[in-house]
Amino acid sequence: MKFYNRTKEIEELKRIQGRAFESRSRMTVITGRRRIGKTSLALRATQGEYPTVYLFVSRKNEAALCEEFAGLISTALNCYVPSEIKTFKSLFQMMMELAEIRKFNLIIDEFQEFFNVNPSVFSDMQNIWDRYRDDTHVNLLLMGSVYSMMHKIFESYHEPLFGRADATIRLSGFGTETMKEILRDFRPDYANDELLAFYCITGGVPKYIELLCEDTDLSIDGMFNYVIRENSPFIDEGRNLLIEEFGKDYGLYFSVLSCIASGTNTQGAIESALGGVTVAGHLKRLIEDYSLIKRARPIMSKPRSQNVQYEITDNFLKFWFNYFDRNQTMVEMGNYDRIREIVLSDYPTYSGRILEKYFRLKMMESYEYMNIGSWWERKKGKDANEIDIVGIKVDDKTAVVTEVKRQRRNYDHKAFIEKVERIKSCLLMKYEVETKLLTLEDM
């Protein structure tokens, strides 16, 4: 599969590489969830006349790992690496000394795994980096997919590598135009509902996209048949990804995420669903330490407003909790036919919510808005007033109030206008209000 997008990231990495080779060594941190394409990006951005050393940190004995690294360094830089070197500290110092006379890229992948190999590596690297970086020319790229650990290593004040990174690149999934480009390449006559299913499952994550493009016809049935089957790579993906983050204490985190995925998305409702367990700390950590959920407040609410709902930020994890985790018994029994029936039956409703997220992303990509969100108000004994998307344009004079429906025939114009009048009277008094209906046809 060809390399798609990442133009801005490659330009930035090339710029940093140029500064490293012209001026002094640079350290760049690249983070993002598993399967997001960090390795492909780093290798793509470092192609060129200068050599690249690529080291993958696996959970091995340090001496065994260094023996593996020594061969890779020797081959990439055409240099001699003494067999006596058994620690990464010595290996890193040797490379920094070599960088006094040579220019090269050094990529260290799954960098956070040094926690399991030898945690002193981080302080050793800090001392060596501080000593050599001004007189050397190495373009150092440090990558990791366990967000909580990478956040701790580089953003925790008490950690040795705090403040050492010259740049941080956080990779997210492909945007709407890239997903459409990929579908045009692999299914030129795709329908918008197929684009929506593609986005529902992958969230723009490159590895998931690659699997679907290479092994399915990208029809709705084809994608779901591939994802929901025996030996599907997607069945255990959610659990494996999250256990890597949470470790052995994953149970309650899974329960909280399962509640949010199913629409139980306020703190009180989650605690009630879990039998009164307090989850305030877990919600805070899921936001700040793990970056798996976010707080959503009605647009233009005060930052401390208690009118808060929680959302899972990752499309695939939302899908996984809704259909694999919730139906774990059927997964264990291998009853994939029944799970597919559930998914296909639920798809029109489920995908409608994802369609709102798609259009919010599309609006963000337009750079026409300074603020984008949803709006709702709660009234005791009455139905909630809810508006799918409200966008405040960059001129801060125009508000676009949007209703999202999969099919135009499901749109109730009278009910929508009543909600528009309500939000105009209580929130958008100073704005010129435009109204819009978005459906599958507008993707």
Stockholm file with secondary structure:
# STOCKHOLM 1.0

chainA/1-443         MKFYNRTKEIEELKRIQGRAFESRSRMTVITGRRRIGKTSLALRATQGEYPTVYLFVSRKNEAALCEEFAGLISTALNCYVPSEIKTFKSLFQMMMELAEIRKFNLIIDEFQEFFNVNPSVFSDMQNIWDRYRDDTHVNLLLMGSVYSMMHKIFESYHEPLFGRADATIRLSGFGTETMKEILRDFRPDYANDELLAFYCITGGVPKYIELLCEDTDLSIDGMFNYVIRENSPFIDEGRNLLIEEFGKDYGLYFSVLSCIASGTNTQGAIESALGGVTVAGHLKRLIEDYSLIKRARPIMSKPRSQNVQYEITDNFLKFWFNYFDRNQTMVEMGNYDRIREIVLSDYPTYSGRILEKYFRLKMMESYEYMNIGSWWERKKGKDANEIDIVGIKVDDKTAVVTEVKRQRRNYDHKAFIEKVERIKSCLLMKYEVETKLLTLEDM
#=GR chainA/1-443 SS CCCCCCHHHHHHHHHHHHHHHHTSCEEEEEECCTTSCHHHHHHHHTCSSSCEEEEECCSSCHHHHHHHHHHHHHHHHTCCCCTTCCSHHHHHHHHHHHTTTCCEEEEEESGGGHHHHCTTHHHHHHHHHHHHGGGCCEEEEEEESCHHHHHHHHHCTTSTTTTTCSEEEECCCCCHHHHHHHHHHHCTTCCHHHHHHHHHHHTTCHHHHHHHHHHSCCSHHHHHHHHSSTTCTTTTHHHHHHHHHHGGGCHHHHHHHHHHHTTCCSHHHHHHHTTSCCCHHHHHHHHHTSCCEEEECCTTCCTTCSCCEEEESCHHHHHHIIIIITTHHHHHHTCHHHHHHHHHHHHHHHHHHHHHHHHHHHHHHHTCEEEEEEEEECCTTSCCEEEEEEEEETTSSEEEEEEECSSGGGCCHHHHHHHHHHHHHHTCTTSEEEEEEECGGGC
#=GC SS_cons         CCCCCCHHHHHHHHHHHHHHHHTSCEEEEEECCTTSCHHHHHHHHTCSSSCEEEEECCSSCHHHHHHHHHHHHHHHHTCCCCTTCCSHHHHHHHHHHHTTTCCEEEEEESGGGHHHHCTTHHHHHHHHHHHHGGGCCEEEEEEESCHHHHHHHHHCTTSTTTTTCSEEEECCCCCHHHHHHHHHHHCTTCCHHHHHHHHHHHTTCHHHHHHHHHHSCCSHHHHHHHHSSTTCTTTTHHHHHHHHHHGGGCHHHHHHHHHHHTTCCSHHHHHHHTTSCCCHHHHHHHHHTSCCEEEECCTTCCTTCSCCEEEESCHHHHHHIIIIITTHHHHHHTCHHHHHHHHHHHHHHHHHHHHHHHHHHHHHHHTCEEEEEEEEECCTTSCCEEEEEEEEETTSSEEEEEEECSSGGGCCHHHHHHHHHHHHHHTCTTSEEEEEEECGGGC
//
